[in-house]
Amino acid sequence: MQHYCNATGNPMPSIAWIKASTGEVVSSNEMHVIAAISQSQSDNYTCLAWNGVGSNDTKPCTIVVNSVISRS
């Protein structure tokens, strides 16, 4: 699963994906990839962009994992 957070600015903004329930920074890239997704990763996430000039910008994203199918 991939989610994108694009931001432009001068200087170039830094990016952080934050998991809402824990406040954990789960990625510091424009693209947040969850390779082996599980139900524990269902949550609200926020993409935060900042460059030290002006105000920060945030965009929400919700990931819902209903079930995981195991392949043998």
Biopython code that builds the backbone (N, CA, C, O; Angstrom):
import numpy as np
from Bio.PDB.StructureBuilder import StructureBuilder

atoms = [
    (1, "MET", "N", (0.842, -1.150, 0.000)),
    (1, "MET", "CA", (0.000, 0.000, 0.000)),
    (1, "MET", "C", (0.898, 1.227, 0.000)),
    (1, "MET", "O", (1.855, 1.296, 0.772)),
    (2, "GLN", "N", (0.595, 2.206, -0.869)),
    (2, "GLN", "CA", (1.395, 3.410, -0.988)),
    (2, "GLN", "C", (0.509, 4.640, -0.856)),
    (2, "GLN", "O", (-0.596, 4.682, -1.398)),
    (3, "HIS", "N", (0.998, 5.633, -0.136)),
    (3, "HIS", "CA", (0.324, 6.923, -0.018)),
    (3, "HIS", "C", (1.346, 8.001, -0.312)),
    (3, "HIS", "O", (2.497, 7.912, 0.115)),
    (4, "TYR", "N", (0.916, 9.032, -1.052)),
    (4, "TYR", "CA", (1.814, 10.099, -1.453)),
    (4, "TYR", "C", (1.469, 11.402, -0.751)),
    (4, "TYR", "O", (0.299, 11.696, -0.506)),
    (5, "CYS", "N", (2.482, 12.168, -0.434)),
    (5, "CYS", "CA", (2.334, 13.491, 0.148)),
    (5, "CYS", "C", (3.302, 14.403, -0.594)),
    (5, "CYS", "O", (4.507, 14.372, -0.343)),
    (6, "ASN", "N", (2.778, 15.212, -1.503)),
    (6, "ASN", "CA", (3.622, 16.102, -2.287)),
    (6, "ASN", "C", (3.562, 17.504, -1.706)),
    (6, "ASN", "O", (2.484, 18.001, -1.379)),
    (7, "ALA", "N", (4.705, 18.133, -1.579)),
    (7, "ALA", "CA", (4.761, 19.503, -1.088)),
    (7, "ALA", "C", (5.843, 20.256, -1.850)),
    (7, "ALA", "O", (6.890, 19.695, -2.172)),
    (8, "THR", "N", (5.587, 21.512, -2.131)),
    (8, "THR", "CA", (6.575, 22.349, -2.795)),
    (8, "THR", "C", (6.823, 23.587, -1.954)),
    (8, "THR", "O", (5.958, 24.004, -1.184)),
    (9, "GLY", "N", (7.973, 24.160, -2.095)),
    (9, "GLY", "CA", (8.305, 25.374, -1.371)),
    (9, "GLY", "C", (9.771, 25.695, -1.529)),
    (9, "GLY", "O", (10.538, 24.896, -2.065)),
    (10, "ASN", "N", (10.159, 26.870, -1.059)),
    (10, "ASN", "CA", (11.538, 27.291, -1.106)),
    (10, "ASN", "C", (11.878, 27.894, 0.248)),
    (10, "ASN", "O", (11.399, 28.981, 0.571)),
    (11, "PRO", "N", (12.692, 27.215, 1.045)),
    (11, "PRO", "CA", (13.400, 25.954, 0.761)),
    (11, "PRO", "C", (12.448, 24.761, 0.684)),
    (11, "PRO", "O", (11.312, 24.820, 1.154)),
    (12, "MET", "N", (12.937, 23.684, 0.083)),
    (12, "MET", "CA", (12.140, 22.471, -0.094)),
    (12, "MET", "C", (11.644, 21.966, 1.255)),
    (12, "MET", "O", (12.432, 21.837, 2.192)),
    (13, "PRO", "N", (10.339, 21.679, 1.367)),
    (13, "PRO", "CA", (9.796, 21.200, 2.650)),
    (13, "PRO", "C", (10.269, 19.799, 3.031)),
    (13, "PRO", "O", (10.545, 18.958, 2.176)),
    (14, "SER", "N", (10.352, 19.580, 4.323)),
    (14, "SER", "CA", (10.559, 18.239, 4.872)),
    (14, "SER", "C", (9.188, 17.599, 5.034)),
    (14, "SER", "O", (8.192, 18.302, 5.206)),
    (15, "ILE", "N", (9.129, 16.278, 4.981)),
    (15, "ILE", "CA", (7.872, 15.529, 5.054)),
    (15, "ILE", "C", (7.945, 14.540, 6.207)),
    (15, "ILE", "O", (8.991, 13.935, 6.442)),
    (16, "ALA", "N", (6.837, 14.369, 6.930)),
    (16, "ALA", "CA", (6.737, 13.327, 7.953)),
    (16, "ALA", "C", (5.333, 12.758, 7.924)),
    (16, "ALA", "O", (4.357, 13.508, 7.901)),
    (17, "TRP", "N", (5.222, 11.429, 7.923)),
    (17, "TRP", "CA", (3.945, 10.732, 8.079)),
    (17, "TRP", "C", (3.830, 10.348, 9.543)),
    (17, "TRP", "O", (4.725, 9.699, 10.083)),
    (18, "ILE", "N", (2.741, 10.740, 10.192)),
    (18, "ILE", "CA", (2.561, 10.518, 11.630)),
    (18, "ILE", "C", (1.320, 9.669, 11.871)),
    (18, "ILE", "O", (0.242, 9.976, 11.361)),
    (19, "LYS", "N", (1.474, 8.600, 12.652)),
    (19, "LYS", "CA", (0.351, 7.739, 13.032)),
    (19, "LYS", "C", (-0.374, 8.399, 14.198)),
    (19, "LYS", "O", (0.224, 8.631, 15.249)),
    (20, "ALA", "N", (-1.660, 8.705, 14.022)),
    (20, "ALA", "CA", (-2.410, 9.525, 14.975)),
    (20, "ALA", "C", (-2.504, 8.919, 16.370)),
    (20, "ALA", "O", (-2.337, 9.635, 17.356)),
    (21, "SER", "N", (-2.764, 7.633, 16.477)),
    (21, "SER", "CA", (-3.003, 7.030, 17.794)),
    (21, "SER", "C", (-1.762, 7.019, 18.687)),
    (21, "SER", "O", (-1.875, 7.001, 19.912)),
    (22, "THR", "N", (-0.571, 7.028, 18.066)),
    (22, "THR", "CA", (0.661, 6.939, 18.851)),
    (22, "THR", "C", (1.543, 8.179, 18.729)),
    (22, "THR", "O", (2.427, 8.389, 19.559)),
    (23, "GLY", "N", (1.316, 8.996, 17.713)),
    (23, "GLY", "CA", (2.183, 10.140, 17.456)),
    (23, "GLY", "C", (3.511, 9.742, 16.839)),
    (23, "GLY", "O", (4.399, 10.579, 16.672)),
    (24, "GLU", "N", (3.650, 8.464, 16.498)),
    (24, "GLU", "CA", (4.886, 7.931, 15.929)),
    (24, "GLU", "C", (5.080, 8.430, 14.500)),
    (24, "GLU", "O", (4.145, 8.408, 13.700)),
    (25, "VAL", "N", (6.294, 8.881, 14.179)),
    (25, "VAL", "CA", (6.647, 9.212, 12.797)),
    (25, "VAL", "C", (6.975, 7.892, 12.112)),
    (25, "VAL", "O", (7.955, 7.230, 12.456)),
    (26, "VAL", "N", (6.145, 7.512, 11.136)),
    (26, "VAL", "CA", (6.314, 6.211, 10.484)),
    (26, "VAL", "C", (7.083, 6.307, 9.172)),
    (26, "VAL", "O", (7.515, 5.289, 8.633)),
    (27, "SER", "N", (7.256, 7.519, 8.655)),
    (27, "SER", "CA", (8.017, 7.708, 7.427)),
    (27, "SER", "C", (8.426, 9.163, 7.318)),
    (27, "SER", "O", (7.715, 10.053, 7.784)),
    (28, "SER", "N", (9.569, 9.402, 6.702)),
    (28, "SER", "CA", (10.041, 10.764, 6.461)),
    (28, "SER", "C", (10.230, 11.005, 4.973)),
    (28, "SER", "O", (11.100, 11.776, 4.569)),
    (29, "ASN", "N", (9.422, 10.351, 4.164)),
    (29, "ASN", "CA", (9.494, 10.465, 2.716)),
    (29, "ASN", "C", (8.148, 10.911, 2.160)),
    (29, "ASN", "O", (7.126, 10.808, 2.838)),
    (30, "GLU", "N", (8.149, 11.413, 0.913)),
    (30, "GLU", "CA", (6.885, 11.777, 0.266)),
    (30, "GLU", "C", (5.971, 10.572, 0.124)),
    (30, "GLU", "O", (4.749, 10.702, 0.196)),
    (31, "MET", "N", (6.562, 9.393, -0.080)),
    (31, "MET", "CA", (5.776, 8.181, -0.261)),
    (31, "MET", "C", (5.868, 7.330, 1.003)),
    (31, "MET", "O", (6.958, 6.959, 1.438)),
    (32, "HIS", "N", (4.708, 7.028, 1.583)),
    (32, "HIS", "CA", (4.645, 6.142, 2.739)),
    (32, "HIS", "C", (4.195, 4.786, 2.233)),
    (32, "HIS", "O", (3.090, 4.650, 1.708)),
    (33, "VAL", "N", (5.051, 3.774, 2.389)),
    (33, "VAL", "CA", (4.780, 2.425, 1.885)),
    (33, "VAL", "C", (4.611, 1.479, 3.061)),
    (33, "VAL", "O", (5.446, 1.440, 3.964)),
    (34, "ILE", "N", (3.520, 0.714, 3.044)),
    (34, "ILE", "CA", (3.313, -0.348, 4.025)),
    (34, "ILE", "C", (3.384, -1.650, 3.238)),
    (34, "ILE", "O", (2.443, -2.009, 2.531)),
    (35, "ALA", "N", (4.507, -2.355, 3.366)),
    (35, "ALA", "CA", (4.750, -3.547, 2.552)),
    (35, "ALA", "C", (3.958, -4.754, 3.038)),
    (35, "ALA", "O", (3.343, -5.447, 2.227)),
    (36, "ALA", "N", (3.958, -5.016, 4.312)),
    (36, "ALA", "CA", (3.263, -6.170, 4.879)),
    (36, "ALA", "C", (2.208, -5.638, 5.846)),
    (36, "ALA", "O", (2.421, -5.608, 7.058)),
    (37, "ILE", "N", (1.083, -5.223, 5.304)),
    (37, "ILE", "CA", (0.058, -4.542, 6.107)),
    (37, "ILE", "C", (-0.659, -5.510, 7.038)),
    (37, "ILE", "O", (-0.874, -6.675, 6.704)),
    (38, "SER", "N", (-1.023, -5.008, 8.203)),
    (38, "SER", "CA", (-1.782, -5.803, 9.167)),
    (38, "SER", "C", (-2.858, -4.915, 9.785)),
    (38, "SER", "O", (-2.832, -3.696, 9.617)),
    (39, "GLN", "N", (-3.796, -5.522, 10.495)),
    (39, "GLN", "CA", (-4.888, -4.762, 11.091)),
    (39, "GLN", "C", (-4.393, -3.746, 12.104)),
    (39, "GLN", "O", (-5.062, -2.739, 12.334)),
    (40, "SER", "N", (-3.248, -3.979, 12.711)),
    (40, "SER", "CA", (-2.709, -3.026, 13.686)),
    (40, "SER", "C", (-2.301, -1.703, 13.034)),
    (40, "SER", "O", (-2.071, -0.711, 13.727)),
    (41, "GLN", "N", (-2.212, -1.691, 11.718)),
    (41, "GLN", "CA", (-1.844, -0.468, 11.011)),
    (41, "GLN", "C", (-3.061, 0.354, 10.580)),
    (41, "GLN", "O", (-2.910, 1.430, 10.001)),
    (42, "SER", "N", (-4.268, -0.152, 10.863)),
    (42, "SER", "CA", (-5.470, 0.660, 10.640)),
    (42, "SER", "C", (-5.399, 1.852, 11.580)),
    (42, "SER", "O", (-5.229, 1.679, 12.787)),
    (43, "ASP", "N", (-5.524, 3.042, 11.052)),
    (43, "ASP", "CA", (-5.421, 4.242, 11.880)),
    (43, "ASP", "C", (-5.607, 5.463, 10.998)),
    (43, "ASP", "O", (-5.685, 5.359, 9.773)),
    (44, "ASN", "N", (-5.675, 6.609, 11.633)),
    (44, "ASN", "CA", (-5.590, 7.883, 10.933)),
    (44, "ASN", "C", (-4.122, 8.271, 10.898)),
    (44, "ASN", "O", (-3.406, 8.123, 11.889)),
    (45, "TYR", "N", (-3.683, 8.765, 9.757)),
    (45, "TYR", "CA", (-2.319, 9.228, 9.581)),
    (45, "TYR", "C", (-2.382, 10.677, 9.116)),
    (45, "TYR", "O", (-3.352, 11.097, 8.485)),
    (46, "THR", "N", (-1.346, 11.430, 9.431)),
    (46, "THR", "CA", (-1.248, 12.809, 8.982)),
    (46, "THR", "C", (0.067, 12.988, 8.249)),
    (46, "THR", "O", (1.123, 12.568, 8.721)),
    (47, "CYS", "N", (-0.015, 13.614, 7.100)),
    (47, "CYS", "CA", (1.190, 14.006, 6.377)),
    (47, "CYS", "C", (1.488, 15.447, 6.777)),
    (47, "CYS", "O", (0.654, 16.331, 6.585)),
    (48, "LEU", "N", (2.660, 15.681, 7.326)),
    (48, "LEU", "CA", (3.086, 17.001, 7.773)),
    (48, "LEU", "C", (4.219, 17.484, 6.874)),
    (48, "LEU", "O", (5.213, 16.781, 6.690)),
    (49, "ALA", "N", (4.070, 18.684, 6.315)),
    (49, "ALA", "CA", (5.118, 19.293, 5.491)),
    (49, "ALA", "C", (5.520, 20.619, 6.128)),
    (49, "ALA", "O", (4.666, 21.419, 6.510)),
    (50, "TRP", "N", (6.818, 20.841, 6.239)),
    (50, "TRP", "CA", (7.305, 22.103, 6.811)),
    (50, "TRP", "C", (8.677, 22.436, 6.235)),
    (50, "TRP", "O", (9.443, 21.554, 5.845)),
    (51, "ASN", "N", (8.962, 23.736, 6.197)),
    (51, "ASN", "CA", (10.277, 24.170, 5.731)),
    (51, "ASN", "C", (10.851, 25.313, 6.573)),
    (51, "ASN", "O", (11.868, 25.899, 6.201)),
    (52, "GLY", "N", (10.217, 25.632, 7.692)),
    (52, "GLY", "CA", (10.720, 26.672, 8.564)),
    (52, "GLY", "C", (10.313, 28.073, 8.150)),
    (52, "GLY", "O", (10.648, 29.042, 8.831)),
    (53, "VAL", "N", (9.590, 28.194, 7.035)),
    (53, "VAL", "CA", (9.111, 29.485, 6.553)),
    (53, "VAL", "C", (7.595, 29.418, 6.494)),
    (53, "VAL", "O", (7.049, 28.486, 5.903)),
    (54, "GLY", "N", (6.914, 30.363, 7.078)),
    (54, "GLY", "CA", (5.452, 30.336, 7.056)),
    (54, "GLY", "C", (4.919, 29.259, 7.978)),
    (54, "GLY", "O", (5.585, 28.854, 8.931)),
    (55, "SER", "N", (3.699, 28.792, 7.683)),
    (55, "SER", "CA", (3.065, 27.797, 8.550)),
    (55, "SER", "C", (3.221, 26.385, 7.981)),
    (55, "SER", "O", (3.385, 26.200, 6.775)),
    (56, "ASN", "N", (3.166, 25.401, 8.870)),
    (56, "ASN", "CA", (3.194, 23.987, 8.463)),
    (56, "ASN", "C", (1.906, 23.652, 7.741)),
    (56, "ASN", "O", (0.895, 24.329, 7.923)),
    (57, "ASP", "N", (1.936, 22.612, 6.924)),
    (57, "ASP", "CA", (0.736, 22.150, 6.238)),
    (57, "ASP", "C", (0.539, 20.677, 6.577)),
    (57, "ASP", "O", (1.498, 19.906, 6.595)),
    (58, "THR", "N", (-0.702, 20.289, 6.846)),
    (58, "THR", "CA", (-1.009, 18.892, 7.147)),
    (58, "THR", "C", (-2.175, 18.421, 6.291)),
    (58, "THR", "O", (-3.059, 19.202, 5.940)),
    (59, "LYS", "N", (-2.165, 17.152, 5.965)),
    (59, "LYS", "CA", (-3.255, 16.498, 5.247)),
    (59, "LYS", "C", (-3.517, 15.150, 5.903)),
    (59, "LYS", "O", (-2.582, 14.393, 6.166)),
    (60, "PRO", "N", (-4.805, 14.843, 6.172)),
    (60, "PRO", "CA", (-5.129, 13.564, 6.825)),
    (60, "PRO", "C", (-5.282, 12.426, 5.822)),
    (60, "PRO", "O", (-5.547, 12.645, 4.640)),
    (61, "CYS", "N", (-5.110, 11.226, 6.318)),
    (61, "CYS", "CA", (-5.302, 10.007, 5.538)),
    (61, "CYS", "C", (-5.761, 8.927, 6.514)),
    (61, "CYS", "O", (-5.207, 8.797, 7.606)),
    (62, "THR", "N", (-6.771, 8.155, 6.124)),
    (62, "THR", "CA", (-7.243, 7.053, 6.964)),
    (62, "THR", "C", (-6.972, 5.736, 6.257)),
    (62, "THR", "O", (-7.292, 5.575, 5.079)),
    (63, "ILE", "N", (-6.381, 4.797, 6.981)),
    (63, "ILE", "CA", (-6.133, 3.449, 6.464)),
    (63, "ILE", "C", (-6.947, 2.481, 7.301)),
    (63, "ILE", "O", (-6.818, 2.438, 8.525)),
    (64, "VAL", "N", (-7.792, 1.697, 6.625)),
    (64, "VAL", "CA", (-8.609, 0.696, 7.293)),
    (64, "VAL", "C", (-8.253, -0.667, 6.715)),
    (64, "VAL", "O", (-8.364, -0.884, 5.508)),
    (65, "VAL", "N", (-7.829, -1.579, 7.574)),
    (65, "VAL", "CA", (-7.520, -2.946, 7.166)),
    (65, "VAL", "C", (-8.609, -3.828, 7.745)),
    (65, "VAL", "O", (-8.655, -4.046, 8.956)),
    (66, "ASN", "N", (-9.487, -4.339, 6.890)),
    (66, "ASN", "CA", (-10.600, -5.160, 7.344)),
    (66, "ASN", "C", (-10.180, -6.570, 7.699)),
    (66, "ASN", "O", (-10.628, -7.116, 8.707)),
    (67, "SER", "N", (-9.337, -7.157, 6.898)),
    (67, "SER", "CA", (-8.820, -8.493, 7.185)),
    (67, "SER", "C", (-7.581, -8.732, 6.340)),
    (67, "SER", "O", (-7.373, -8.085, 5.314)),
    (68, "VAL", "N", (-6.782, -9.650, 6.781)),
    (68, "VAL", "CA", (-5.562, -9.991, 6.071)),
    (68, "VAL", "C", (-5.707, -11.432, 5.592)),
    (68, "VAL", "O", (-6.052, -12.325, 6.366)),
    (69, "ILE", "N", (-5.440, -11.645, 4.312)),
    (69, "ILE", "CA", (-5.533, -12.985, 3.735)),
    (69, "ILE", "C", (-4.125, -13.571, 3.694)),
    (69, "ILE", "O", (-3.216, -12.991, 3.100)),
    (70, "SER", "N", (-3.964, -14.696, 4.315)),
    (70, "SER", "CA", (-2.685, -15.377, 4.341)),
    (70, "SER", "C", (-2.584, -16.289, 3.137)),
    (70, "SER", "O", (-3.507, -17.047, 2.837)),
    (71, "ARG", "N", (-1.463, -16.211, 2.454)),
    (71, "ARG", "CA", (-1.238, -17.086, 1.297)),
    (71, "ARG", "C", (-0.161, -18.091, 1.648)),
    (71, "ARG", "O", (0.913, -17.728, 2.129)),
    (72, "SER", "N", (-0.453, -19.347, 1.407)),
    (72, "SER", "CA", (0.505, -20.407, 1.727)),
    (72, "SER", "C", (1.176, -20.906, 0.481)),
    (72, "SER", "O", (2.017, -21.801, 0.549)),
]
sb = StructureBuilder()
sb.init_structure("model")
sb.init_model(0)
sb.init_chain("A")
sb.init_seg("    ")
for serial, (resi, resn, name, xyz) in enumerate(atoms, 1):
    if name == "N":
        sb.init_residue(resn, " ", resi, " ")
    sb.init_atom(name, np.array(xyz, "f"), 0.0, 1.0, " ", f" {name:<3s}", serial, name[0])
structure = sb.get_structure()
